[in-house]
């Protein structure tokens, strides 16, 4: 067993590498497909938890097989578990390859498709380690024993090296200060970014290169040794932060080489080229002050593609699809003349084009772009979202497909059309009565048209009047496309007898850069008028009970709910806000990624000469509580460091002190989202009990 000593600011951090002797067997209960009883075709919270959740489809090198992850949740066990499955390229011969109590992840083909590498917890240590198995699921072997575990990895094309991420200490602890105080819980903070997403920043991920073979990994080297920066970037970065060159002689990694206050106020991540033999590092994107992410080499290794945002601090900027000639360094923006952008992409196998999906007019189609002519073709487009496109042949990709009516399934997309390959949830869906989804174009207050999705209850009767829900999107620049959500699920809302109204208001992607950016610096402005336009338009429909309409939303959607509560002039009979911003001045100082608040709010509230910032703070919902007139439900997670639970608590307290009927649901162990199965079920029950009380 080899030992590695990595240095971080003078601190020694041992990482032990070798085999963990994990057989892949576990005595713990293995979570699989749950039993569920559907009553009268109704979508319930329990039904939502019973769906299989497909992710990470990956074709074998020869295109004959596809592996993917399939997760199920257990309400009883209050956790989920993902397993590895395989099937033939046409969807036949589906087989479960793993059966363990801890989730598998980061699946990769190796040995020309004869074996699969992946991550899962070692039952002995509880740390996530690298495993391999034969393509049929036999011969499971653990290859690593990394002291702090492995978070993500990529194996080099020649399969002699591996790049993996593991955590190191984020700072040096003052041992003299803490001497004799082994039970203290105190932390000394002297810079910003001391918390991120849902954790205190005690550790950060670093990239390690090691020798790789089926005997194990060894001779690991931290290629950012001594640098106090993250790679991959928190909170969502993973293996997409690494790209091996086809000759395995170099790799590109993503890092935002900043810390503390500089990190908190910047989106300036860069791509770094690391030479394996020379152990040298070169910044490839120096000078671009926005995000540079998702590097991918062309099949011949001559060109690097990546996604790049140009505007500093603007996390929702247009994602430019960039190319770099690796010999000359020349950079080209493939999407310069296209007013939309990719969400993720993959090179075609022959390198002539790039496949991608991106939001376009309320959906997410599959596109391809010619790397020489920049010509963009729409390959597949329907009332659905495609995601995670991966080439399986020169003119075909596999992708995930979902809509508001069904969760992810794997499909084959080619010039000849779309073929669904999996039917994981077809049996459950066949037992359900699902609402119809239709597109409505709503006139806005400034003379434009706004695509609005409207979901009707099952067995809809146009002669009846139904209560309605105005859905307010978060982000604030997250798409209202044909998304499937396990919390903000449109089918469960419709199944409970509600009309659901989903406006693509100002500040959402898929309608061009101007429409997307308009919201920045205009909180409480045109996008709120868009919401009111949608509510008023739908209130005129004969089947909508205009006196029984609620506004609901999370994050910026929660802000929208609080704002509408003070400006709705009697339109809404109830409000529900989850993890919403109530006090903008507090939010500017409380959030962790301060670049977001600084850019979107226009600057600090104490800058009295900044007209944009002053307009933003003048529109803070907390200043209009005197206008609140309808009951409100507030839900928060106390591990939410993006929008602190105190924001929702302030809103709840204000509502009660104002004499309103109000309720609050607090999750001490949830972050910005509600992830644990029992918490998710409770959230849905509270949600509909509250709505039914005031709208039915």
SEMI-899661 format. One line per field, with one value per residue (C-alpha): x, y, z; chain. Coordinates in pm, 1 decimal. Layout:
x <- [X:...]
y <- [Y:...]
z <- [Z:...]
chain <- [A:...]
END
This chain:
x <- [0.0:151.2:135.6:117.1:181.2:22.6:104.0:-150.5:-29.2:232.4:-16.7:56.3:-239.8:-185.1:-373.0:-336.9:-380.6:-426.4:-704.0:-992.4:-1081.9:-1448.8:-1636.3:-1940.2:-2161.0:-2340.7:-2548.3:-2747.4:-3091.4:-3077.7:-3332.8:-3504.7:-3829.2:-4097.0:-4447.6:-4705.1:-5082.9:-5241.5:-5593.7:-5826.5:-5531.5:-5424.1:-5065.6:-4970.5:-4650.9:-4600.5:-4644.7:-4380.4:-4135.6:-4201.2:-4076.2:-3744.7:-3490.3:-3267.4:-2939.1:-2595.9:-2662.0:-2332.5:-2282.7:-1996.7:-1700.5:-1842.0:-2196.2:-2343.1:-2429.1:-2556.9:-2502.1:-2694.9:-2786.6:-3132.1:-3225.5:-3524.1:-3622.4:-3748.2:-3983.2:-3939.8:-3558.5:-3564.4:-3295.0:-3234.7:-3009.4:-2881.6:-2763.3:-2588.8:-2790.8:-2694.8:-2888.7:-2826.2:-2818.0:-3173.8:-3305.8:-3329.4:-3169.6:-3182.0:-2989.0:-2916.5:-2540.7:-2509.4:-2712.1:-2566.1:-2693.1:-2489.6:-2526.6:-2301.0:-2197.7:-1953.9:-1982.1:-1723.1:-1643.1:-1285.0:-1092.4:-1262.2:-1604.3:-1517.2:-1519.1:-1688.6:-1526.3:-1740.7:-1759.1:-1935.5:-1881.8:-1645.6:-1850.1:-1544.4:-1443.8:-1759.1:-1553.5:-1637.1:-1374.8:-1300.3:-1438.0:-1429.5:-1631.1:-1681.4:-1938.0:-2180.3:-2154.9:-1922.1:-1574.0:-1631.3:-1306.5:-1218.6:-905.4:-848.1:-819.7:-803.8:-817.5:-1077.2:-1251.0:-1293.0:-1557.8:-1514.9:-1269.6:-1171.0:-938.7:-692.3:-763.3:-461.4:-586.1:-251.0:-347.0:-643.0:-738.3:-957.1:-1079.3:-1046.3:-1071.9:-793.6:-807.6:-918.3:-701.0:-443.1:-591.3:-420.4:-314.5:-201.0:-538.4:-728.1:-483.7:-671.0:-1008.8:-1085.2:-1458.9:-1504.8:-1734.6:-1601.8:-1470.4:-1251.4:-1350.9:-1136.0:-1252.3:-1564.5:-1679.0:-1666.6:-1992.9:-2105.2:-2440.8:-2502.0:-2164.9:-1893.8:-1584.1:-1353.3:-1239.2:-1200.6:-1160.9:-824.7:-726.4:-487.3:-318.9:-221.0:-105.1:-396.9:-424.4:-662.6:-437.0:-510.9:-407.0:-69.2:190.3:-73.7:21.8:-182.9:-142.3:-255.3:-38.7:-2.1:-286.9:-582.8:-835.8:-1114.8:-1112.1:-1380.3:-1575.1:-1833.9:-2117.5:-2201.2:-1871.5:-1770.4:-1596.6:-1697.8:-1412.5:-1158.8:-1075.6:-797.0:-626.8:-670.3:-296.9:-312.6:-13.7:-204.9:-535.4:-744.6:-903.9:-1140.5:-1070.3:-1160.1:-821.7:-949.7:-1034.1:-1221.2:-1373.1:-1222.6:-1390.4:-1723.0:-1742.0:-1619.8:-1733.6:-1387.2:-1312.5:-1046.4:-930.5:-580.7:-372.1:-155.2:133.2:177.2:547.5:663.9:428.5:361.4:35.6:-89.5:-397.5:-585.5:-860.2:-675.6:-845.1:-1202.4:-1356.5:-1668.0:-1717.6:-1516.7:-1634.0:-1694.3:-1373.7:-1378.4:-1111.4:-1207.9:-1152.2:-822.0:-704.8:-637.1:-923.4:-1065.4:-1432.2:-1584.2:-1864.6:-1777.6:-1960.4:-1821.6:-1973.3:-1808.2:-2032.6:-2322.8:-2383.9:-2671.7:-2489.6:-2509.9:-2304.0:-2081.6:-1966.3:-1596.5:-1324.5:-949.0:-694.8:-442.8:-145.4:-206.2:-422.1:-679.0:-1023.8:-1358.4:-1709.3:-1923.7:-2249.4:-2159.8:-2446.0:-2701.6:-2907.6:-2944.2:-2690.7:-2602.8:-2664.8:-2435.7:-2259.2:-2055.9:-1831.0:-1955.9:-1742.2:-1591.8:-1527.2:-1718.0:-1987.3:-2093.8:-2420.2:-2594.4:-2922.4:-3037.4:-3350.4:-3548.0:-3898.7:-4009.0:-3853.4:-3505.7:-3438.2:-3136.3:-2917.0:-2599.4:-2353.5:-2097.7:-1758.2:-1640.8:-1948.1:-2121.5:-2447.2:-2693.4:-2948.6:-3243.8:-3227.5:-3517.7:-3780.2:-4114.5:-4317.3:-4045.9:-3693.6:-3390.5:-3081.7:-2743.3:-2683.3:-2404.4:-2295.6:-2349.5:-2263.3:-2161.8:-2524.7:-2696.3:-2696.4:-2862.3:-3030.8:-3258.6:-3611.0:-3872.6:-4169.1:-4418.6:-4607.6:-4327.2:-3979.8:-3655.1:-3634.1:-3345.7:-3403.4:-3208.5:-3203.3:-3097.1:-3183.0:-3459.2:-3635.9:-3657.0:-3689.0:-3750.8:-3522.3:-3637.3:-3978.7:-3873.8:-4181.7:-4437.0:-4621.2:-4666.9:-4757.9:-5022.9:-5207.6:-5220.8:-5458.5:-5235.5:-5326.1:-5308.7:-5029.9:-5106.2:-4924.9:-5084.7:-4939.5:-5010.7:-4989.0:-4756.2:-4785.4:-4517.1:-4674.4:-4488.9:-4614.1:-4512.5:-4519.5:-4711.4:-4763.3:-5104.6:-5166.4:-5525.5:-5656.5:-5726.1:-6081.1:-6095.0:-6444.1:-6447.0:-6795.2:-6660.4:-6461.5:-6127.9:-5894.4:-5563.2:-5195.7:-4959.3:-4615.8:-4325.3:-3988.1:-3664.5:-3312.2:-3406.4:-3295.4:-3394.1:-3601.6:-3975.2:-3944.3:-4097.0:-3921.6:-4011.0:-3960.1:-4009.9:-4105.2:-4253.0:-4436.0:-4713.3:-4892.3:-4945.1:-5080.4:-5318.0:-5412.6:-5522.9:-5772.3:-5578.5:-5518.0:-5143.8:-5016.6:-4643.6:-4534.9:-4201.3:-4165.8:-3877.6:-3547.2:-3582.5:-3359.8:-3486.3:-3612.5:-3287.2:-3026.0:-3228.1:-3529.0:-3298.8:-3095.0:-3377.2:-3443.0:-3093.4:-3118.9:-3497.7:-3623.9:-3984.5:-4004.3:-4115.2:-4103.6:-4360.4:-4581.1:-4545.6:-4675.2:-4973.9:-5041.1:-5052.7:-5275.8:-5516.3:-5525.3:-5605.9:-5856.8:-6074.1:-6102.7:-6446.5:-6298.2:-6075.1:-6219.1:-6061.2:-6138.4:-5945.8:-5597.0:-5267.0:-4910.1:-4635.3:-4260.0:-3912.5:-3589.0:-3641.6:-3988.3:-4021.7:-3911.7:-4178.4:-4442.7:-4343.1:-4341.0:-4677.3:-4821.3:-4760.0:-4875.6:-5147.2:-5449.7:-5670.1:-5579.7:-5459.0:-5633.4:-5318.4:-4938.5:-4669.1:-4297.5:-4010.2:-3653.8:-3749.5:-3580.2:-3784.5:-3539.1:-3305.1:-3073.3:-3022.2:-2982.7:-2700.9:-2502.3:-2618.7:-2568.0:-2238.3:-2186.9:-2191.4:-2115.5:-2476.3:-2633.1:-2387.0:-2463.9:-2833.6:-2928.0:-2712.6:-2468.7:-2473.5:-2768.4:-2540.4:-2438.5:-2686.7:-2557.5:-2635.3:-2980.2:-3019.9:-2933.1:-3157.5:-3448.9:-3386.7:-3386.4:-3689.4:-3873.1:-3774.5:-4080.4:-4029.2:-4116.0:-4468.9:-4590.3:-4849.8:-5021.3:-5029.0:-5386.6:-5389.4:-5281.9:-4924.2:-4727.0:-4349.0:-4111.7:-3736.3:-3431.3:-3185.6:-2886.9:-2965.8:-2669.7:-2771.9:-3089.2:-3083.2:-3379.0:-3396.9:-3542.1:-3847.2:-3868.6:-3877.8:-4159.3:-4357.8:-4307.8:-4413.1:-4729.2:-4826.7:-4749.0:-4956.4:-5251.4:-5259.0:-5319.6:-4976.7:-4796.5:-4430.2:-4261.2:-3897.2:-3650.1:-3338.6:-3158.5:-3237.0:-3056.8:-3200.5:-3387.0:-3595.8:-3410.3:-3492.5:-3789.9:-3989.1:-3930.2:-4041.6:-4365.0:-4433.6:-4369.2:-4627.6:-4884.1:-4843.1:-4848.2:-5184.1:-5344.9:-5273.8:-5394.7:-5708.7:-5793.0:-5798.7:-5882.2:-6141.0]
y <- [0.0:329.8:649.2:1000.4:1318.5:1630.1:1979.1:2254.9:2576.5:2386.8:2125.6:1760.9:1571.4:1195.0:1004.8:627.5:448.4:82.4:-176.6:-149.9:-521.7:-436.2:-724.6:-515.2:-712.0:-548.4:-666.6:-341.4:-324.4:-264.7:-12.5:-116.3:-53.3:14.7:-121.5:152.2:149.3:398.7:500.1:643.6:734.7:1015.0:1139.8:1162.7:1240.3:867.1:805.5:1066.5:891.3:560.4:668.8:531.6:805.7:748.6:933.6:916.5:708.8:606.5:395.7:147.4:231.9:19.5:149.1:-196.0:-144.6:133.6:160.4:397.4:468.3:395.6:522.8:449.2:615.9:451.4:650.0:394.6:404.9:780.2:758.9:671.7:425.3:418.6:104.8:39.4:-113.8:-215.7:-285.3:-341.7:-32.4:-99.3:-110.1:-489.8:-725.2:-481.1:-611.3:-486.3:-504.8:-400.9:-463.4:-271.8:-57.5:248.1:433.7:381.8:690.7:832.5:525.4:484.8:214.9:82.8:-200.5:-136.8:-197.0:-516.8:-353.9:-67.4:169.2:353.8:499.9:364.8:360.2:103.2:-83.3:-113.8:254.6:435.2:635.2:650.8:459.6:353.6:15.8:-188.1:-486.4:-686.9:-561.2:-831.0:-717.7:-993.4:-961.2:-653.2:-513.6:-201.3:-28.1:255.1:335.3:713.2:849.3:1118.7:922.9:1003.0:1247.2:1216.7:1076.9:1036.3:765.5:852.4:717.7:482.9:370.1:414.8:724.5:854.3:1205.1:1209.3:1465.0:1426.6:1676.0:1848.5:2092.4:2438.4:2624.0:2580.3:2556.7:2763.5:2477.0:2708.0:2883.9:2554.4:2381.3:2187.7:2269.9:1943.8:1977.2:2333.9:2387.4:2735.7:2848.1:3152.5:3330.8:3598.5:3602.1:3554.2:3225.9:3046.8:2869.6:2736.4:2590.6:2367.1:2319.3:2507.0:2533.7:2319.1:2109.5:2173.3:1930.4:1900.2:1709.4:1415.3:1224.8:864.5:557.3:332.7:-40.2:-316.3:-383.9:-42.1:322.5:440.5:719.1:990.6:1354.9:1661.7:1875.5:2185.0:2117.1:2426.6:2608.7:2694.3:2665.6:2425.9:2176.6:2076.1:2383.5:2361.3:2292.6:2110.1:2045.8:1687.7:1483.9:1745.7:1955.3:1717.5:1646.5:1412.4:1470.8:1168.5:1091.7:1088.2:1323.0:1616.9:1711.9:2022.0:2101.1:2375.6:2590.5:2931.4:3016.1:3261.0:3234.6:3420.9:3753.0:3738.0:3400.1:3518.1:3809.9:3638.3:3393.3:3388.5:3019.8:2920.5:2616.9:2493.7:2267.1:2030.9:1850.9:1503.8:1455.6:1812.3:1871.9:2223.3:2418.6:2677.6:2898.7:2866.1:3121.4:3399.1:3733.7:3608.5:3717.1:3498.9:3125.4:2887.8:2528.6:2184.5:2130.2:1854.4:1758.9:1675.3:1308.4:1394.2:1610.8:1913.6:2122.9:2198.2:2291.2:2444.1:2666.5:3024.9:3318.6:3661.8:3892.7:3900.4:3806.6:3715.6:3346.7:3327.8:3487.7:3338.9:3019.7:3058.5:2736.0:2805.6:2625.5:2655.1:2533.1:2363.8:2433.3:2803.2:2898.3:3061.2:3084.1:3077.0:3138.5:2885.8:3038.8:3404.9:3455.9:3245.1:3410.0:3088.8:2859.1:2499.3:2355.5:2058.1:1921.1:1633.5:1599.1:1375.5:1062.8:1182.4:1533.9:1710.4:1852.6:1897.7:1770.5:1966.4:2044.1:2390.9:2584.0:2715.6:2863.2:2675.9:2335.3:2181.6:2028.9:1836.5:2041.8:1985.6:2248.4:2210.7:2309.3:2457.3:2643.0:2705.8:2586.6:2473.6:2201.1:2115.8:1737.0:1665.5:1899.9:1824.6:1922.3:1777.7:1840.5:1644.7:1633.2:1460.7:1398.0:1142.3:1026.6:661.1:687.8:959.4:1057.3:945.4:1020.8:879.2:1129.0:1158.6:1280.4:1409.2:1643.5:1772.0:1445.3:1191.0:1159.3:1072.3:783.5:704.6:752.4:728.2:1047.2:1036.9:1187.3:930.4:1039.5:958.6:607.0:547.4:275.5:240.0:199.2:223.1:417.9:315.3:71.8:331.2:606.5:381.7:371.4:749.2:1010.6:1289.5:1647.3:1791.3:2043.9:2319.8:2626.8:2971.2:3298.0:3574.4:3945.3:4133.7:4487.1:4611.0:4468.8:4137.7:3779.4:3541.2:3163.5:3025.0:2657.3:2570.6:2232.7:2112.3:1869.1:1508.4:1456.6:1828.5:1967.2:2310.6:2372.3:2367.5:2627.6:2522.2:2686.6:2789.1:2803.9:3062.8:2898.4:3141.3:3009.9:3035.8:3092.3:3366.9:3256.4:2888.8:2766.0:2702.3:2433.6:2086.2:2002.1:1715.2:1792.3:1573.2:1871.3:2130.7:1866.3:1985.8:1651.4:1629.1:1985.1:1903.8:1572.3:1765.5:1956.3:2272.3:2460.8:2533.2:2846.3:2858.2:3185.4:3215.4:3563.9:3801.8:3663.3:3307.4:3134.8:3006.7:3336.9:3516.6:3704.3:4026.0:3844.3:3644.5:3936.9:4188.1:4077.6:4161.4:4490.8:4490.2:4271.8:4369.3:4516.4:4385.1:4017.8:4087.0:4261.2:3947.0:3735.5:3964.5:3958.3:3578.2:3570.5:3825.4:3654.3:3313.7:3459.2:3548.6:3183.9:3045.7:2738.1:2935.6:3054.4:3398.2:3423.5:3106.2:3159.1:3109.5:3212.9:2963.2:2939.5:2871.4:3071.8:3368.7:3220.5:3267.4:3628.3:3661.5:3527.1:3772.1:4059.5:3963.7:3939.7:4313.8:4416.1:4174.3:4399.7:4108.9:3873.9:3588.7:3403.7:3233.4:3227.2:2961.6:3051.8:2806.8:2931.4:3275.5:3614.2:3842.2:4119.1:4216.1:4420.6:4121.0:3889.0:4103.3:4043.5:3691.9:3486.1:3306.3:3349.1:3726.4:3778.2:3678.9:3932.0:4203.4:4162.5:4087.6:4342.6:4607.1:4660.6:4725.5:4900.2:5160.5:5293.0:5579.4:5706.5:5374.0:5420.6:5054.3:4925.9:5179.4:5080.3:4714.2:4767.5:4995.1:4691.4:4460.0:4258.0:4333.9:4698.3:4610.0:4386.9:4651.6:4551.7:4179.3:4055.7:3680.0:3369.9:3254.4:2932.4:2960.2:2660.6:2669.4:2449.1:2547.3:2416.0:2662.6:2898.5:3037.1:3198.2:3167.3:3022.7:3353.0:3510.1:3284.2:3316.7:3696.2:3665.2:3429.2:3653.4:3959.1:3785.7:3679.4:4022.3:4173.6:3963.3:3722.1:3349.3:3199.9:2867.6:2771.3:2436.4:2418.7:2141.9:2158.3:1903.4:2031.5:2284.0:2501.5:2191.4:1924.9:1600.9:1341.5:1119.8:1165.7:1539.5:1547.3:1366.4:1594.8:1900.6:1786.8:1708.2:2049.8:2219.3:2074.8:2090.2:2462.5:2521.1:2315.8:2511.0:2845.4:2758.0:2481.9]
z <- [0.0:-110.0:89.9:-46.0:141.9:-9.7:111.7:164.6:318.7:519.0:640.9:568.4:431.6:397.3:130.3:132.7:-199.8:-281.0:-282.5:-35.8:-54.2:-117.0:-276.8:-368.0:-126.6:165.4:458.1:463.9:306.7:-67.6:-190.8:-511.2:-694.5:-432.0:-419.6:-473.0:-478.7:-714.5:-616.8:-882.9:-1102.9:-869.6:-850.9:-483.7:-294.1:-244.9:-618.8:-697.7:-467.0:-648.1:-991.1:-1115.6:-1173.6:-1477.0:-1527.7:-1690.8:-2006.2:-2169.1:-2485.2:-2505.5:-2731.5:-3016.2:-2962.0:-2898.7:-2530.1:-2306.8:-1932.7:-1710.2:-1348.6:-1212.1:-865.1:-645.2:-319.5:-2.4:217.7:495.6:484.2:410.4:144.8:-218.4:-396.2:-753.5:-932.7:-1264.4:-1547.3:-1899.2:-2217.7:-2584.7:-2804.1:-2922.2:-2563.6:-2539.7:-2285.6:-1995.7:-1696.4:-1346.8:-1289.0:-923.7:-610.5:-318.8:-34.4:-135.0:-461.8:-762.0:-962.2:-1221.3:-1449.3:-1726.6:-1985.2:-1983.4:-2149.4:-2484.1:-2331.8:-2150.2:-1805.8:-1621.1:-1370.9:-1117.6:-767.3:-459.8:-86.0:59.2:319.1:542.5:560.7:452.2:200.6:-170.4:-368.5:-725.7:-834.2:-1152.3:-1272.9:-1588.1:-1835.4:-1718.5:-1354.1:-1237.1:-1091.1:-873.2:-738.8:-541.9:-669.5:-423.3:-55.9:-62.7:291.6:217.4:-57.1:-425.8:-546.3:-924.7:-1179.2:-1544.1:-1675.0:-1949.4:-2301.6:-2283.7:-1939.7:-1767.8:-1566.1:-1369.0:-1260.4:-951.6:-700.4:-326.7:-43.3:146.1:437.9:328.6:576.7:851.3:1198.5:1468.6:1695.1:1976.5:1980.5:2006.7:2241.3:2510.5:2353.2:2176.3:2251.0:2129.6:1833.4:1765.6:1428.6:1374.9:1053.3:892.7:529.0:318.7:164.1:495.9:404.7:65.9:-41.2:264.1:432.2:615.7:398.1:607.3:310.2:-62.0:-354.2:-530.6:-847.4:-815.3:-1097.6:-1030.9:-1217.7:-1304.4:-1364.6:-1272.9:-974.9:-825.2:-836.2:-713.1:-719.9:-674.4:-722.8:-631.9:-946.0:-752.9:-447.8:-231.1:-408.9:-180.1:-463.2:-558.9:-842.4:-927.8:-822.0:-545.7:-513.1:-836.8:-1015.8:-1092.3:-1360.0:-1619.4:-1477.1:-1639.3:-2004.4:-2115.8:-2448.6:-2681.1:-2661.8:-2278.4:-2258.7:-2112.8:-1961.1:-1904.9:-1571.4:-1450.9:-1147.3:-1011.8:-864.1:-608.6:-241.0:28.4:-70.0:-419.4:-476.7:-335.2:-578.8:-897.8:-1165.2:-1322.1:-1363.0:-1615.2:-1810.6:-1725.6:-1949.2:-1747.9:-1918.3:-1766.8:-1839.7:-1783.0:-1487.2:-1617.8:-1608.4:-1859.3:-1831.7:-2163.0:-2096.2:-1918.7:-1978.4:-1990.9:-1661.9:-1667.2:-1628.1:-1851.8:-1802.7:-1955.8:-2158.9:-2422.7:-2676.2:-3032.2:-3126.7:-3300.3:-3008.6:-3228.9:-3095.3:-2751.9:-2705.6:-2392.9:-2262.2:-2181.1:-2025.5:-2101.1:-1838.0:-1493.0:-1196.1:-1428.5:-1363.8:-1616.9:-1909.2:-2258.8:-2276.2:-2579.3:-2742.7:-2790.9:-2987.8:-2949.8:-3201.5:-2973.1:-3199.4:-3263.3:-2963.4:-3194.4:-3036.4:-3218.1:-3087.7:-3275.6:-3150.1:-3200.0:-3445.3:-3257.8:-2983.5:-2781.3:-2619.4:-2528.0:-2184.3:-2246.6:-2553.6:-2696.3:-3000.7:-3280.4:-3314.4:-3643.5:-3505.9:-3784.1:-3559.8:-3201.0:-3058.0:-2784.3:-2615.7:-2514.9:-2427.5:-2722.7:-2707.2:-2397.2:-2472.8:-2494.8:-2839.8:-2966.6:-3201.8:-3397.6:-3516.3:-3796.0:-3653.4:-3984.7:-4111.3:-3773.9:-3933.2:-3666.2:-3735.0:-3515.1:-3494.9:-3256.7:-3114.2:-2949.9:-2642.3:-2420.8:-2298.0:-2418.5:-2197.2:-2161.5:-2531.4:-2596.1:-2945.8:-3025.0:-3396.6:-3644.6:-3701.1:-3381.7:-3010.4:-2705.4:-2476.0:-2179.7:-2256.2:-2013.1:-1999.2:-1744.9:-1803.1:-1753.0:-1597.6:-1777.3:-2020.2:-2255.7:-2627.1:-2952.4:-3160.6:-3525.6:-3862.2:-3893.8:-3573.8:-3204.2:-3062.3:-2692.6:-2555.2:-2194.2:-2033.9:-1669.7:-1560.3:-1823.7:-1595.9:-1321.6:-1568.0:-1726.7:-1393.7:-1360.0:-1488.1:-1616.1:-1692.4:-2041.1:-2107.0:-2353.7:-2480.6:-2446.4:-2577.5:-2325.6:-2420.8:-2185.5:-2053.7:-2294.3:-2609.4:-2638.3:-2630.9:-2354.6:-2394.2:-2099.7:-2024.5:-1881.6:-1718.3:-1689.4:-1425.9:-1530.7:-1661.8:-1728.1:-1782.8:-1950.3:-1808.9:-1452.7:-1263.8:-1112.8:-860.0:-1014.6:-921.5:-1067.4:-1067.9:-1014.9:-1135.6:-942.6:-1064.4:-1134.2:-1480.5:-1478.5:-1769.6:-1757.8:-2021.3:-2019.7:-1693.9:-1462.6:-1094.5:-789.9:-574.0:-808.3:-1005.3:-1233.6:-1256.0:-879.1:-878.7:-1163.6:-1000.6:-693.6:-906.4:-990.0:-1312.3:-1321.2:-1497.7:-1585.3:-1750.2:-1928.3:-1784.3:-1845.1:-1720.9:-1850.5:-2108.6:-2440.9:-2579.7:-2660.2:-2461.2:-2423.1:-2273.1:-2043.4:-1912.5:-1866.6:-1509.2:-1378.9:-1192.8:-1235.1:-950.0:-891.5:-1241.9:-1580.0:-1481.1:-1207.6:-1461.0:-1673.3:-1385.0:-1337.9:-1713.0:-1706.7:-1399.6:-1548.0:-1886.4:-1738.7:-1489.4:-1788.6:-1891.0:-1808.9:-1641.2:-1399.9:-1069.1:-1051.2:-678.4:-600.1:-735.6:-549.4:-628.8:-541.0:-596.2:-457.6:-439.2:-673.5:-712.7:-336.9:-376.2:-645.9:-408.7:-134.9:-384.9:-533.3:-181.7:-146.9:-495.1:-611.8:-545.5:-445.9:-731.4:-509.7:-229.0:-93.7:-126.9:-79.3:-72.8:-32.2:33.4:-92.9:-61.7:164.7:255.8:-28.2:193.3:421.0:120.6:-19.1:300.6:394.1:79.2:13.7:-362.3:-344.5:-713.3:-780.8:-545.8:-648.0:-1019.2:-1007.6:-742.4:-905.7:-619.7:-242.9:-81.5:74.8:-267.6:-277.0:-611.9:-783.1:-936.6:-1037.3:-690.4:-521.4:-743.5:-658.6:-282.4:-301.3:-441.6:-155.7:-48.7:319.8:254.1:137.3:419.4:502.7:175.1:255.2:270.9:196.9:393.5:334.4:383.2:423.1:397.9:463.9:515.7:787.5:589.5:310.9:287.7:-53.9:86.1:463.0:650.3:837.1:521.3:538.6:914.6:881.6:627.6:850.8:1154.6:954.9:834.2:1188.0:1331.5:1052.4:1165.5:871.7:873.6:817.5:851.5:836.8:768.4:879.2:785.2:1007.8:785.2:433.2:215.5:-64.6:-181.0:-6.0:-77.2:186.4:94.9:415.5:411.6:47.6:131.0:427.5:209.8:-46.0:223.3:386.4:44.9:-59.3:284.1:285.1:-72.3:-21.9:292.7:114.5:-246.8:-211.7]
chain <- [A:A:A:A:A:A:A:A:A:A:A:A:A:A:A:A:A:A:A:A:A:A:A:A:A:A:A:A:A:A:A:A:A:A:A:A:A:A:A:A:A:A:A:A:A:A:A:A:A:A:A:A:A:A:A:A:A:A:A:A:A:A:A:A:A:A:A:A:A:A:A:A:A:A:A:A:A:A:A:A:A:A:A:A:A:A:A:A:A:A:A:A:A:A:A:A:A:A:A:A:A:A:A:A:A:A:A:A:A:A:A:A:A:A:A:A:A:A:A:A:A:A:A:A:A:A:A:A:A:A:A:A:A:A:A:A:A:A:A:A:A:A:A:A:A:A:A:A:A:A:A:A:A:A:A:A:A:A:A:A:A:A:A:A:A:A:A:A:A:A:A:A:A:A:A:A:A:A:A:A:A:A:A:A:A:A:A:A:A:A:A:A:A:A:A:A:A:A:A:A:A:A:A:A:A:A:A:A:A:A:A:A:A:A:A:A:A:A:A:A:A:A:A:A:A:A:A:A:A:A:A:A:A:A:A:A:A:A:A:A:A:A:A:A:A:A:A:A:A:A:A:A:A:A:A:A:A:A:A:A:A:A:A:A:A:A:A:A:A:A:A:A:A:A:A:A:A:A:A:A:A:A:A:A:A:A:A:A:A:A:A:A:A:A:A:A:A:A:A:A:A:A:A:A:A:A:A:A:A:A:A:A:A:A:A:A:A:A:A:A:A:A:A:A:A:A:A:A:A:A:A:A:A:A:A:A:A:A:A:A:A:A:A:A:A:A:A:A:A:A:A:A:A:A:A:A:A:A:A:A:A:A:A:A:A:A:A:A:A:A:A:A:A:A:A:A:A:A:A:A:A:A:A:A:A:A:A:A:A:A:A:A:A:A:A:A:A:A:A:A:A:A:A:A:A:A:A:A:A:A:A:A:A:A:A:A:A:A:A:A:A:A:A:A:A:A:A:A:A:A:A:A:A:A:A:A:A:A:A:A:A:A:A:A:A:A:A:A:A:A:A:A:A:A:A:A:A:A:A:A:A:A:A:A:A:A:A:A:A:A:A:A:A:A:A:A:A:A:A:A:A:A:A:A:A:A:A:A:A:A:A:A:A:A:A:A:A:A:A:A:A:A:A:A:A:A:A:A:A:A:A:A:A:A:A:A:A:A:A:A:A:A:A:A:A:A:A:A:A:A:A:A:A:A:A:A:A:A:A:A:A:A:A:A:A:A:A:A:A:A:A:A:A:A:A:A:A:A:A:A:A:A:A:A:A:A:A:A:A:A:A:A:A:A:A:A:A:A:A:A:A:A:A:A:A:A:A:A:A:A:A:A:A:A:A:A:A:A:A:A:A:A:A:A:A:A:A:A:A:A:A:A:A:A:A:A:A:A:A:A:A:A:A:A:A:A:A:A:A:A:A:A:A:A:A:A:A:A:A:A:A:A:A:A:A:A:A:A:A:A:A:A:A:A:A:A:A:A:A:A:A:A:A:A:A:A:A:A:A:A:A:A:A:A:A:A:A:A:A:A:A:A:A:A:A:A:A:A:A:A:A:A:A:A:A:A]
END
